[in-house]
Amino acid sequence: MPRPYDHVIFTDLNGVEGVLVDLNTRQYFQINESACLIWRGLAKGAPAADIARELTELYDVSLDHAQASVEAAVARFSAHRLVDQK
């Protein structure tokens, strides 16, 4: 799984949404509650399957939907160069 770059800072805003700040580009990205959960999982080095399972426990979604959500979030983070794909 990709890992967040060290130059990207995550700030939780009231447990409902969060902000990612890329210190290199000075861009910030507001993310929703489920994206925050995915980001935290990536930061811990959790496998995608574990992150998806956690999504199913917190939200009324199927495992397939949760896995697709994790993949989509990782793709968005990657597109903005917020995570290291190595």
HUKA-V97176 format. One record per residue. N is the residue number from 0. RES is the residue in one letter. PHI is phi in whole degrees, 0 to 359 (none if undefined). NEAR is the number of other C-alpha atoms within 12 Angstrom. Layout:
# HUKA-V97176
n->N res->RES phi->PHI near->NEAR
n->N res->RES phi->PHI near->NEAR
This chain:
# HUKA-V97176
n->0 res->M phi->none near->25
n->1 res->P phi->294 near->29
n->2 res->R phi->240 near->27
n->3 res->P phi->299 near->31
n->4 res->Y phi->293 near->25
n->5 res->D phi->294 near->17
n->6 res->H phi->274 near->20
n->7 res->V phi->250 near->27
n->8 res->I phi->255 near->26
n->9 res->F phi->254 near->29
n->10 res->T phi->233 near->23
n->11 res->D phi->279 near->23
n->12 res->L phi->251 near->15
n->13 res->N phi->55 near->11
n->14 res->G phi->74 near->15
n->15 res->V phi->254 near->16
n->16 res->E phi->215 near->21
n->17 res->G phi->213 near->25
n->18 res->V phi->228 near->24
n->19 res->L phi->253 near->33
n->20 res->V phi->239 near->26
n->21 res->D phi->271 near->24
n->22 res->L phi->292 near->17
n->23 res->N phi->285 near->15
n->24 res->T phi->259 near->15
n->25 res->R phi->63 near->13
n->26 res->Q phi->266 near->17
n->27 res->Y phi->232 near->22
n->28 res->F phi->226 near->26
n->29 res->Q phi->272 near->23
n->30 res->I phi->235 near->26
n->31 res->N phi->277 near->21
n->32 res->E phi->300 near->23
n->33 res->S phi->291 near->30
n->34 res->A phi->295 near->34
n->35 res->C phi->298 near->32
n->36 res->L phi->299 near->36
n->37 res->I phi->295 near->43
n->38 res->W phi->300 near->45
n->39 res->R phi->299 near->32
n->40 res->G phi->298 near->28
n->41 res->L phi->298 near->32
n->42 res->A phi->297 near->26
n->43 res->K phi->276 near->17
n->44 res->G phi->80 near->19
n->45 res->A phi->289 near->22
n->46 res->P phi->294 near->23
n->47 res->A phi->304 near->32
n->48 res->A phi->298 near->24
n->49 res->D phi->292 near->23
n->50 res->I phi->296 near->34
n->51 res->A phi->298 near->34
n->52 res->R phi->299 near->27
n->53 res->E phi->296 near->26
n->54 res->L phi->299 near->30
n->55 res->T phi->292 near->23
n->56 res->E phi->286 near->16
n->57 res->L phi->267 near->16
n->58 res->Y phi->234 near->17
n->59 res->D phi->275 near->14
n->60 res->V phi->226 near->18
n->61 res->S phi->285 near->17
n->62 res->L phi->297 near->22
n->63 res->D phi->299 near->17
n->64 res->H phi->296 near->18
n->65 res->A phi->296 near->29
n->66 res->Q phi->296 near->24
n->67 res->A phi->295 near->22
n->68 res->S phi->294 near->30
n->69 res->V phi->297 near->36
n->70 res->E phi->299 near->25
n->71 res->A phi->293 near->19
n->72 res->A phi->295 near->32
n->73 res->V phi->298 near->34
n->74 res->A phi->297 near->22
n->75 res->R phi->293 near->20
n->76 res->F phi->300 near->32
n->77 res->S phi->294 near->21
n->78 res->A phi->300 near->13
n->79 res->H phi->265 near->22
n->80 res->R phi->57 near->27
n->81 res->L phi->262 near->34
n->82 res->V phi->233 near->28
n->83 res->D phi->267 near->22
n->84 res->Q phi->280 near->16
n->85 res->K phi->290 near->9
